[in-house]
Amino acid sequence: MARGINLQAVSTDGTLDFNVYLFNVQPGFSFNYQNGRAKVNREIQVKNENQKAYY
């Protein structure tokens, strides 16, 4: 299981140009990246725009 992906896009007219890394996280779940399993963990929170990240 990947820990995340790199996403890059450039529009032909130049109005869009980004290169970001997207972490493979989801609120309420913990992932074992070595074997690909996920389990419910209500203590896991994912950052939104207005709060600090909790991992």
BELGI-V786296 format. One record per helix or strand of 3 or more residues. SS is the DSSP state (alpha for helix, beta for strand). FROM is the first residue (numbers start at 0). LEN is the number of residues. If there is no record, write none. Layout:
# BELGI-V786296
<<SS:FROM:LEN> <SS:FROM:LEN>>
This chain:
# BELGI-V786296
<<beta:3:7> <beta:16:7> <beta:28:3> <beta:37:3>>
